[in-house]
């Protein structure tokens, strides 16, 4: 899975950071220390870590991921990463 999206709410810039969905690579999620959560009202799960996005980006860079793009969507910051 070469592409990865991570995001956080603007008011939560220090974490937690959403690092994957229910179909994400379980091995990568364990390396990041992510836990799977389901929010009340959603019929899907997401992986979260308590780290700030900067810390997550540093970890992913050491694993070979590079930021392709970054944007703000409403009150959410989103990064798209790719690994060769």
Secondary structure, DSSP 4 states (H G I P E B T S, - for coil): --EEEEEEEGGGTTS-EEEEETTS-HHHHHHHT-EEE--TT-SS-EEEESS-HHHHHHHHHHTTEEEEEEEEETTEEEEEEEE-
